[in-house]
Amino acid sequence: MISIKSEYEISLMKKAGNIVYKTHKYLQPYIKPGITTKELDKLAYDYIISQDAIPSFLNYEGFPASICTSINEEVVHGIPSNRKLKNGDIIGIDIGANYKGYHGDSAWSYKVGNVTKEKEYLLEHTEKSLYEGLKEVRPGNHIGDISNAIETYAKNHHLGVVKELVGHGVGNHLHEEPDVPNYGKKGSGPILKEGMTIAIEPMLNLGTSKIYILDDDWTIITRDGLPSAHFEHTVVVTKDGYKILTGDDNFE
């Protein structure tokens, strides 16, 4: 069942989302060659705790860390480790924060030092595909309108759309109904209504859309080894559009 959030619930999600945004901003200066993903995880954990929240991902279905750190061909769910970032890497960092029982969820992909033009292209157009999807968020539209906008943009820029992984509803559970695929037909799927809260998160690949999961049962990588990028915002459907909850300007 798709839940419609009350003003009070949305206020808690605004706070959770703002903590996620601030955690991303806090980590950014540390994303450089030589740091380990485990060090980034510890920084994120300490910051989220300092904001009177708890990391949404820590121990979620057994996930052993506070953030997901996915490097290069890793699409999502990379587990922080002693691996050091290298110049030329890209890294997707997915962060969730639970504030008084409500979640914010946002992923962003970052350059490590100087990256190739191909990786620059991937990052630019994956981020833009997120905003193409957001343009379709308003009451009366369908989830499929968001999905189709992302897929159309990705295909026009010759990027592979991961189909096995989707966006989702967010609230007092990290993952709620509805699913928000990054591909689909206009006019299909549930109708958007004011008060719905969803995470939209295109995951696009420089090559094939095909993926597989590593033996750690978490890390998902591209089948051809080419890089992948991931951008995600949690938003609330408003009476005339949407508002990003995982940003710095969501307090009225």
C-alpha positions, 0 to 999 in steps of 0.5 A: 500500500502506498502511504500518504504522509501527514505534514508532521511526517513530512517535517520529520522526513525533511529533517532526515533528508537534510541530515543526509544532504549535510553528510554528503557535503561533509564527506566531499572534501575527503573524497580524494586519492588515498582515503579508504572507503572504510574511513569515509564510512566512519566519517559518515557514521560519526556525522550522522550520529552527531545530528541525533540520527542513526544511519539507515543502512547500518545492519539493514538486512545485514548490511555491515556499514553506514553508507554504500561506496561503489567504485567505477564498475560497481553499480550500487551496494559497495561495502566500505573496506580498506580499498583506497581511492585512486586518481581517476576513480568515480565513486557512488556514495549512497547515504540514509539517515533515520531521524525519529523513525523517518528516513532520508535517502540520497546517492551521489556520484563523485570524481576522485581527482582527474577522470576521463572524458567518458566518466565525466560524460557518464556523471553529467548525464546520469545526474541530468537524467535524475532531473528529467525524471523529477520534472514529471513529479506532480499530482495526476501523473504516473510513476511511468511518466518518471520512468519513461523520462529517465529511460528516454534521456538515457537512451538518447545519450547512449547509456545503459539503464539498469532494470533490476534496481529501482527507486522506491517509496520512503517513509518510516521504512527505508523502502516502501511502495511504490517501486520507481523504475528507471524505464517504462511507459508513460501513463503506466503505474500508480498515480502520484498524489500530494503527500507521497514520498519517493526516492528517484534514483537512476543508475546508468552504465557507460556500456551494457545495462547487464549487471551481476552480484559479487560473492559478498551478496551485496556489491552489484557490478556491470557485466562488461566492467565499464563504469556506472553512476548513481544519483538519487533524491528523496522528494515529496509530491506537493499540490503543484509539483514536488519538493526535494527533501534531501537538499539544503533548502527544504525548510520553509 
